[in-house]
């Protein structure tokens, strides 16, 4: 009983105090190397709407989306002076970097998702979640129009004081004929599950005695369109799944066909080509330089070529005068341009940075305190500090989970200190107005990236221009991705899935 009581207390401690998991040191020994990893939070004209009235009761904060940006904002928001409403058709947070693992059964789908209500339960705030889809945003009346995800599709309206748009983006098909009907995407957990079933279906179909050799080769040919991180990681996972697991389970003739198609040196990599049409059995491509066309037979095709803006966001952009843009534009504080109380994070938005030369006249006038027409060394140095803060000069940020998570954390920190920084602004000088900005602009800190290559090898690029490729990097990848899980529950599930796969291999069932 004493041992049971100890384990109960140990389990309760990690459930009630999740902050304990925010510092995780993982030691991995591989090839004689010792790897340590530590995780910490990064704190980093006329408006169509009005700011909430000062001195009013709790402000209503509406969060659209439960992806990386929305969940990061929700987890880090600690100010009890807000009523928070979360609206999303997906009632869970998905750890999307592990979706390629889910496609082949290295990790189970439930291991990479955390119910959003579990996250809400740990918050000492007034938080409500509604499983619904936002189909319209009205910035003038400060309302969002939603439609229930249930069968009845019931509609309702939600008022807000502050709106956080974190709806992500949709797959960009570039209006290519046949993509939506014949290709798989890899953006949601459901997409990964469909791919897994299709891969098994292809191998089972190839075993049928009625198929010719040519048809069997076609069924066992898999095409990945797009050479980004998602496409590369999926190709590596699929290669390992076929070469390490499936070829051992099926007929020798099937194994021979599969090995011919998936021999690492025999993978057909085509660059400088674009897909012009997709049918149910082949993909038509065109060489960009010469215009030469060709066809590729396939059994399964995965489309992973980038992202596009969601229709509801495009409609909102027309309201606020951003109809000519491809993506929603925000300022350096993640506030949507043309609004006062709407913020946009993650894949659905981009930061439209002002350049120093756009404000050079105002900067000079502000720095020239004695109106002498020249700047002293002291005046120049004082202005320079504010210039460096006000104009971070970041490059266009990639649409990655790392960027979205940092943006969510930054905005939550701003909301936590909203009243404090309104009274005592800490941001850079307002060159065109009086006073200072309330907060420092958002700054992205790149923490590195990984590219699993299959065969228990990973390419890693970390801060300090350190690059590593091999088995040691794979162990570092395991360590980082395990520590980045949102709870001890998902962390234990992911690690146990990796151990199961290492010992017993991947499952070939269609479930």
C-alpha positions as CSV (number, residue, x, y, z in Angstrom):
1,X,0.0,0.0,0.0
2,X,2.9,2.3,0.7
3,X,4.3,1.8,-2.8
4,X,0.9,2.3,-4.3
5,X,0.5,5.6,-2.4
6,X,3.9,6.7,-3.6
7,X,3.1,6.1,-7.3
8,X,-0.3,7.8,-6.9
9,X,1.4,10.9,-5.4
10,X,4.1,10.8,-8.2
11,X,1.4,10.6,-10.9
12,X,-0.7,13.3,-9.3
13,X,2.3,15.6,-9.1
14,X,2.9,15.5,-12.9
15,X,-0.8,16.0,-13.6
16,X,-1.3,18.9,-11.3
17,X,2.0,20.6,-12.0
18,X,2.6,20.3,-15.8
19,X,5.4,23.0,-15.6
20,X,7.7,20.2,-14.2
21,X,7.8,18.8,-17.7
22,X,9.0,22.1,-19.2
23,X,12.5,21.3,-18.3
24,X,13.5,17.9,-19.6
25,X,17.0,16.7,-20.0
26,X,17.4,13.7,-22.2
27,X,20.7,11.9,-22.4
28,X,21.2,9.7,-25.4
29,X,24.3,7.7,-26.1
30,X,24.9,6.8,-29.7
31,X,28.2,6.1,-31.3
32,X,30.1,7.2,-28.3
33,X,28.4,10.6,-28.2
34,X,26.5,12.2,-25.3
35,X,23.5,14.4,-26.2
36,X,21.7,16.7,-23.8
37,X,18.6,18.7,-24.6
38,X,16.9,21.4,-22.5
39,X,13.6,23.0,-23.2
40,X,12.4,26.4,-22.1
41,X,9.7,28.9,-23.1
42,X,10.6,31.7,-25.5
43,X,9.2,35.0,-24.5
44,X,9.7,36.6,-26.8
45,X,-4.1,54.6,-40.3
46,X,-7.7,54.2,-39.5
47,X,-9.0,51.0,-37.9
48,X,-12.2,49.1,-38.9
49,X,-12.9,48.2,-35.2
50,X,-12.5,49.8,-31.8
51,X,-10.5,48.8,-28.8
52,X,-12.5,47.5,-25.7
53,X,-13.6,50.2,-23.3
54,X,-11.2,50.8,-20.5
55,X,-12.3,49.8,-17.0
56,X,-15.0,47.4,-18.2
57,X,-15.3,43.9,-16.7
58,X,-13.7,40.8,-18.2
59,X,-12.8,41.1,-21.8
60,X,-14.0,38.4,-24.2
61,X,-11.2,36.7,-26.1
62,X,-12.2,34.4,-28.9
63,X,-9.6,31.9,-30.3
64,X,-10.2,30.4,-33.7
65,X,-8.3,27.2,-34.1
66,X,-6.6,24.5,-32.0
67,X,-3.4,24.1,-33.9
68,X,0.1,25.1,-32.9
69,X,-0.5,28.8,-32.6
70,X,-4.0,28.7,-30.9
71,X,-2.9,26.0,-28.4
72,X,0.3,27.7,-27.6
73,X,-1.6,31.0,-26.9
74,X,-4.2,29.1,-24.8
75,X,-1.6,27.2,-22.8
76,X,0.5,30.3,-22.0
77,X,-2.4,32.7,-21.2
78,X,-2.6,33.2,-17.4
79,X,-4.4,36.5,-17.0
80,X,-7.7,35.8,-15.2
81,X,-9.2,39.1,-16.5
82,X,-10.4,37.4,-19.7
83,X,-13.3,35.2,-20.6
84,X,-11.9,32.8,-23.2
85,X,-13.9,31.1,-25.9
86,X,-12.1,28.5,-28.2
87,X,-13.8,27.6,-31.4
88,X,-12.6,24.9,-33.7
89,X,-14.0,21.9,-35.7
90,X,-11.2,19.8,-34.3
91,X,-11.5,19.1,-30.5
92,X,-7.9,18.2,-30.1
93,X,-4.3,19.4,-30.6
94,X,-2.3,17.4,-33.1
95,X,1.5,17.1,-33.0
96,X,1.8,17.5,-36.8
97,X,5.6,16.9,-37.1
98,X,5.0,13.2,-36.3
99,X,2.2,12.8,-38.9
100,X,4.7,11.0,-41.3
101,X,5.2,8.5,-38.5
102,X,1.5,7.9,-38.3
103,X,1.2,7.2,-42.0
104,X,3.1,3.9,-41.6
105,X,2.2,3.0,-38.0
106,X,5.6,3.9,-36.4
107,X,3.4,6.0,-34.1
108,X,-0.3,5.5,-33.5
109,X,-2.7,8.4,-34.3
110,X,-4.0,8.7,-30.7
111,X,-0.4,9.1,-29.5
112,X,0.1,12.4,-31.2
113,X,-3.2,14.1,-30.2
114,X,-4.2,15.8,-26.9
115,X,-7.9,16.6,-26.3
116,X,-8.3,20.3,-26.1
117,X,-10.5,19.8,-23.0
118,X,-7.6,18.2,-21.2
119,X,-5.6,21.4,-21.8
120,X,-8.6,23.6,-20.7
121,X,-9.0,21.5,-17.5
122,X,-5.5,22.5,-16.3
123,X,-6.2,26.2,-16.7
124,X,-7.3,28.3,-13.7
125,X,-9.3,30.5,-16.1
126,X,-12.8,30.8,-17.5
127,X,-12.4,28.9,-20.7
128,X,-15.2,27.5,-22.9
129,X,-14.7,25.3,-26.0
130,X,-17.2,24.9,-28.9
131,X,-16.8,22.3,-31.6
132,X,-17.7,24.4,-34.6
133,X,-16.4,26.0,-37.7
134,X,-16.1,29.8,-38.2
135,X,-17.5,30.7,-41.6
136,X,-17.5,34.5,-41.3
137,X,-15.8,37.2,-39.4
138,X,-17.4,40.7,-39.1
139,X,-14.8,43.1,-37.9
140,X,-17.1,46.1,-37.7
141,X,-19.6,44.6,-35.3
142,X,-17.0,42.4,-33.6
143,X,-18.8,39.1,-34.2
144,X,-17.8,35.7,-35.5
145,X,-20.4,33.5,-37.2
146,X,-20.1,29.8,-36.6
147,X,-21.6,26.5,-37.7
148,X,-21.7,23.5,-35.6
149,X,-19.7,20.4,-36.6
150,X,-22.6,18.1,-35.7
151,X,-25.0,16.7,-38.3
152,X,-27.6,19.5,-37.7
153,X,-25.1,22.2,-38.7
154,X,-26.7,24.6,-36.2
155,X,-25.4,28.2,-36.6
156,X,-24.7,30.7,-33.9
157,X,-22.9,34.1,-33.4
158,X,-20.2,34.9,-30.9
159,X,-19.2,38.4,-29.8
160,X,-15.6,39.3,-28.9
161,X,-13.5,42.1,-27.5
162,X,-10.3,40.5,-28.8
163,X,-10.1,38.0,-31.7
164,X,-7.2,35.6,-32.2
165,X,-7.2,34.0,-35.7
166,X,-5.2,30.8,-35.6
167,X,-7.1,28.8,-38.2
168,X,-4.0,27.6,-40.1
169,X,-4.2,27.1,-43.9
170,X,-5.5,24.6,-46.5
171,X,-3.6,22.6,-49.0
172,X,-2.6,24.5,-52.2
173,X,-3.6,22.5,-55.2
174,X,-2.7,25.3,-57.7
175,X,-6.0,24.4,-59.4
176,X,-4.4,21.3,-60.9
177,X,-7.1,19.1,-62.5
178,X,-7.6,15.8,-60.6
179,X,-5.7,16.6,-57.5
180,X,-8.7,16.8,-55.1
181,X,-10.2,13.6,-56.5
182,X,-7.2,11.4,-56.7
183,X,-4.4,12.6,-54.3
184,X,-3.9,12.2,-50.6
185,X,-2.9,15.2,-48.4
186,X,-0.8,15.1,-45.3
187,X,-2.0,17.9,-43.1
188,X,-4.4,16.4,-40.6
189,X,-4.4,13.2,-38.5
190,X,-7.3,11.9,-40.7
191,X,-5.0,12.3,-43.8
192,X,-2.3,10.2,-42.2
193,X,-4.8,7.4,-41.4
194,X,-6.1,7.4,-44.9
195,X,-2.6,7.1,-46.3
196,X,-1.8,4.2,-44.0
197,X,-4.9,2.3,-45.2
198,X,-4.2,3.1,-48.8
199,X,-0.6,1.8,-48.6
200,X,-1.8,-1.5,-47.1
201,X,-4.6,-1.7,-49.7
202,X,-2.0,-1.3,-52.5
203,X,0.0,-4.3,-51.2
204,X,-3.1,-6.4,-50.6
205,X,-4.3,-5.6,-54.1
206,X,-0.9,-6.5,-55.6
207,X,-1.3,-10.0,-54.2
208,X,-4.5,-10.7,-56.2
209,X,-3.9,-13.4,-58.9
210,X,-5.9,-11.5,-61.5
211,X,-3.3,-8.7,-61.8
212,X,-0.8,-8.6,-64.6
213,X,2.9,-7.8,-63.9
214,X,2.5,-4.3,-65.3
215,X,-0.5,-3.6,-63.2
216,X,1.2,-4.9,-60.1
217,X,4.2,-2.6,-60.7
218,X,1.8,0.4,-61.1
219,X,-0.1,-0.4,-57.9
220,X,3.2,-0.6,-55.9
221,X,4.5,2.7,-57.3
222,X,4.0,5.6,-54.9
223,X,4.4,9.2,-55.9
224,X,5.1,12.2,-53.6
225,X,4.5,15.6,-55.2
226,X,6.4,18.3,-53.4
227,X,10.0,18.3,-52.0
228,X,9.4,20.1,-48.7
229,X,10.0,18.7,-45.2
230,X,6.6,16.9,-45.1
231,X,7.2,15.2,-48.5
232,X,10.8,14.2,-47.7
233,X,9.9,12.8,-44.2
234,X,7.0,10.8,-45.6
235,X,9.1,9.3,-48.4
236,X,11.7,8.3,-45.8
237,X,9.1,6.7,-43.5
238,X,7.4,4.9,-46.4
239,X,10.8,3.5,-47.6
240,X,11.5,2.1,-44.1
241,X,8.0,0.7,-43.8
242,X,8.2,-1.2,-47.1
243,X,11.8,-2.4,-46.9
244,X,11.8,-3.3,-43.2
245,X,8.3,-4.6,-42.6
246,X,6.0,-5.2,-45.6
247,X,8.4,-7.1,-47.8
248,X,8.7,-9.7,-45.0
249,X,5.0,-10.2,-44.8
250,X,3.9,-10.6,-48.5
251,X,4.6,-13.0,-51.3
252,X,8.2,-13.0,-52.7
253,X,7.1,-11.7,-56.0
254,X,5.4,-8.7,-54.3
255,X,8.5,-8.2,-52.2
256,X,10.6,-8.2,-55.4
257,X,8.5,-5.5,-57.1
258,X,8.5,-3.4,-53.9
259,X,12.3,-3.7,-53.5
260,X,12.8,-2.6,-57.1
261,X,10.7,0.5,-56.6
262,X,12.1,1.3,-53.1
263,X,15.7,0.6,-53.4
264,X,17.3,3.7,-52.0
265,X,19.6,4.4,-55.0
266,X,16.7,3.7,-57.4
267,X,14.3,6.3,-56.1
268,X,13.3,8.5,-59.1
269,X,13.8,12.2,-58.1
270,X,12.4,14.6,-60.6
271,X,13.2,18.3,-60.2
272,X,12.3,21.2,-62.5
273,X,9.0,19.6,-63.4
274,X,5.4,20.6,-62.6
275,X,2.3,18.4,-62.4
276,X,-0.3,19.5,-65.0
277,X,-3.0,16.8,-64.4
278,X,-3.8,13.8,-62.2
279,X,-6.0,10.9,-63.3
280,X,-6.9,7.8,-61.2
281,X,-3.9,5.9,-62.5
282,X,-1.2,8.3,-63.7
283,X,0.2,11.7,-63.2
284,X,1.0,14.0,-66.2
285,X,4.1,16.3,-65.7
286,X,5.8,19.0,-67.8
287,X,9.4,20.0,-67.8
288,X,9.4,23.8,-67.0
289,X,12.3,24.7,-69.3
290,X,11.5,22.7,-72.4
291,X,7.8,22.1,-72.0
292,X,8.3,18.3,-72.6
293,X,5.4,16.3,-71.1
294,X,5.4,12.8,-69.6
295,X,3.3,10.5,-67.5
296,X,4.0,8.6,-64.3
297,X,1.8,5.6,-63.4
298,X,1.0,5.3,-59.6
299,X,-0.8,3.3,-57.0
300,X,-1.0,6.1,-54.5
301,X,-0.1,9.8,-54.8
302,X,0.5,12.2,-51.9
303,X,0.2,15.9,-52.6
304,X,2.5,18.0,-50.4
305,X,3.2,21.2,-52.3
306,X,2.5,24.1,-49.9
307,X,-0.4,25.9,-48.3
308,X,-3.1,28.4,-49.3
309,X,-5.4,30.8,-47.5
310,X,-8.7,29.5,-46.2
311,X,-11.9,30.9,-47.8
312,X,-13.2,32.5,-44.5
313,X,-9.9,34.3,-44.1
314,X,-10.0,35.5,-47.7
315,X,-13.4,36.9,-47.2
316,X,-12.2,38.7,-44.0
317,X,-9.3,40.2,-46.0
318,X,-11.7,41.8,-48.4
319,X,-13.5,43.5,-45.5
320,X,-10.3,45.1,-44.2
321,X,-8.7,46.2,-47.5
322,X,-6.3,43.3,-48.0
323,X,-8.0,41.7,-51.0
324,X,-4.9,42.0,-53.2
325,X,-2.7,40.0,-50.8
326,X,-2.2,36.3,-50.8
327,X,-2.1,35.9,-47.1
328,X,-3.4,38.0,-44.1
329,X,-0.9,40.7,-43.1
330,X,-0.1,41.7,-39.5
331,X,2.2,44.2,-38.0
332,X,5.2,43.3,-35.9
333,X,3.0,42.8,-32.8
334,X,0.9,40.2,-34.7
335,X,-2.1,42.6,-34.9
336,X,-4.0,42.4,-38.2
337,X,-3.3,45.6,-40.2
338,X,-6.4,47.8,-40.4
339,X,-7.8,46.6,-37.1
340,X,-7.3,47.3,-33.4
341,X,-8.4,44.2,-31.6
342,X,-7.8,41.3,-34.0
343,X,-4.6,39.2,-34.1
344,X,-3.5,36.5,-36.5
345,X,-0.9,33.8,-35.9
346,X,0.6,30.8,-37.6
347,X,0.1,29.7,-41.2
348,X,-2.9,32.0,-41.8
349,X,-0.8,35.2,-41.5
350,X,2.5,36.9,-42.3
351,X,4.2,39.8,-40.7
352,X,4.3,42.9,-42.9
353,X,7.5,44.6,-41.6
354,X,8.0,48.3,-41.9
355,X,11.4,49.4,-43.2
356,X,13.5,52.0,-41.6
357,X,13.6,54.1,-44.8
358,X,9.8,54.4,-44.8
359,X,10.0,56.3,-41.5
360,X,13.4,57.9,-41.9
361,X,12.0,61.5,-41.8
362,X,9.9,60.9,-38.7
363,X,12.8,59.1,-37.0
364,X,15.1,62.1,-37.7
365,X,12.6,64.6,-36.3
366,X,12.0,62.5,-33.2
367,X,15.7,62.1,-32.6
368,X,16.5,65.8,-33.1
369,X,15.3,66.9,-29.7
370,X,16.8,70.4,-29.9
371,X,15.4,70.9,-33.4
372,X,18.9,71.9,-34.6
373,X,18.6,70.1,-37.9
374,X,21.5,67.8,-37.0
375,X,22.0,64.9,-34.6
376,X,24.6,64.8,-31.9
377,X,26.3,61.5,-31.1
378,X,24.2,61.1,-28.0
379,X,20.9,61.7,-29.9
380,X,22.0,59.3,-32.6
381,X,22.8,56.5,-30.1
382,X,19.5,56.9,-28.3
383,X,17.6,56.7,-31.6
384,X,19.6,53.7,-32.7
385,X,18.4,51.6,-29.8
386,X,14.8,52.3,-30.6
387,X,15.4,51.7,-34.3
388,X,16.9,48.2,-33.6
389,X,13.8,47.4,-31.4
390,X,11.2,48.8,-33.7
391,X,12.6,47.3,-37.0
392,X,13.7,43.7,-36.3
393,X,14.3,43.1,-40.0
394,X,13.2,39.5,-39.9
395,X,13.1,37.5,-43.1
396,X,9.8,36.0,-44.2
397,X,9.0,33.4,-41.6
398,X,8.4,29.8,-42.7
399,X,5.0,28.2,-42.1
400,X,6.3,25.8,-39.5
401,X,5.1,24.6,-36.0
402,X,8.1,26.3,-34.4
403,X,7.1,29.7,-35.7
404,X,3.4,29.3,-34.8
405,X,4.2,28.1,-31.2
406,X,6.6,31.0,-30.6
407,X,3.9,33.5,-31.9
408,X,1.3,32.0,-29.6
409,X,3.6,32.2,-26.6
410,X,4.6,35.8,-27.4
411,X,1.0,37.0,-27.8
412,X,-0.1,35.2,-24.6
413,X,2.7,37.0,-22.8
414,X,1.4,40.4,-24.2
415,X,-2.1,39.6,-23.0
416,X,-0.8,38.5,-19.6
417,X,0.8,41.9,-19.1
418,X,-1.7,44.1,-21.0
419,X,-2.7,46.3,-18.1
420,X,0.9,46.6,-16.8
421,X,2.3,47.6,-20.1
422,X,-0.5,50.0,-20.9
423,X,0.5,52.0,-17.8
424,X,4.2,51.5,-18.3
425,X,5.0,50.8,-22.0
426,X,8.2,48.8,-22.6
427,X,8.3,48.9,-26.4
428,X,10.3,51.1,-28.7
429,X,9.6,54.8,-29.3
430,X,6.6,55.7,-31.5
431,X,8.3,57.7,-34.2
432,X,5.1,59.0,-35.9
433,X,3.1,59.5,-32.7
434,X,3.7,60.3,-29.0
435,X,4.9,57.9,-26.4
436,X,6.1,54.3,-26.7
437,X,4.6,51.1,-28.0
438,X,3.2,48.9,-25.2
439,X,5.3,45.8,-26.1
440,X,8.5,44.9,-27.9
441,X,7.8,43.6,-31.4
442,X,7.7,39.8,-32.0
443,X,11.1,38.3,-32.7
444,X,11.5,34.7,-34.0
445,X,14.3,32.7,-32.6
446,X,15.2,29.7,-34.8
447,X,16.0,26.7,-32.7
448,X,17.0,24.4,-35.6
449,X,15.3,21.8,-37.7
450,X,15.4,18.1,-38.4
451,X,14.9,16.0,-41.6
452,X,14.6,12.3,-40.9
453,X,16.2,10.4,-43.8
454,X,15.1,6.9,-42.9
455,X,17.2,4.0,-41.8
456,X,17.5,5.5,-38.3
457,X,19.4,8.5,-39.7
458,X,18.4,12.2,-39.4
459,X,19.9,15.4,-40.7
460,X,19.9,18.1,-38.0
461,X,20.6,21.8,-38.3
462,X,20.8,23.7,-35.0
463,X,21.7,27.2,-33.9
464,X,25.3,28.2,-34.3
465,X,25.3,26.7,-37.9
466,X,25.9,23.3,-36.5
467,X,24.9,20.5,-38.9
468,X,24.9,16.8,-38.2
469,X,23.8,13.8,-40.2
470,X,23.6,10.2,-38.8
471,X,22.5,8.0,-36.0
472,X,23.4,10.5,-33.3
473,X,21.1,13.1,-34.9
474,X,18.3,10.5,-34.9
475,X,18.7,10.1,-31.1
476,X,18.6,13.9,-30.7
477,X,15.4,13.9,-32.9
478,X,13.8,11.3,-30.5
479,X,14.8,13.4,-27.5
480,X,13.5,16.8,-28.9
481,X,10.2,15.4,-30.2
482,X,9.5,13.5,-27.0
483,X,10.1,16.6,-24.9
484,X,8.0,18.8,-27.1
485,X,4.8,16.8,-26.5
486,X,2.1,18.9,-24.8
487,X,1.6,16.4,-21.9
488,X,3.2,13.5,-20.1
489,X,0.3,11.4,-21.4
490,X,1.2,11.9,-25.1
491,X,4.9,11.8,-24.3
492,X,4.6,8.4,-22.7
493,X,2.5,7.1,-25.7
494,X,4.9,8.3,-28.3
495,X,8.0,6.9,-26.6
496,X,6.2,3.5,-26.0
497,X,5.2,3.4,-29.7
498,X,8.8,3.9,-30.8
499,X,9.9,1.1,-28.4
500,X,7.1,-1.2,-29.7
501,X,8.1,-0.5,-33.3
502,X,11.8,-1.1,-32.5
503,X,11.0,-4.5,-30.9
504,X,8.1,-5.9,-32.9
505,X,8.1,-3.8,-36.1
506,X,5.2,-1.9,-37.6
507,X,1.7,-3.3,-37.8
508,X,0.3,-4.1,-41.3
509,X,-3.4,-4.2,-40.4
510,X,-5.8,-1.7,-42.1
511,X,-7.2,-0.4,-38.8
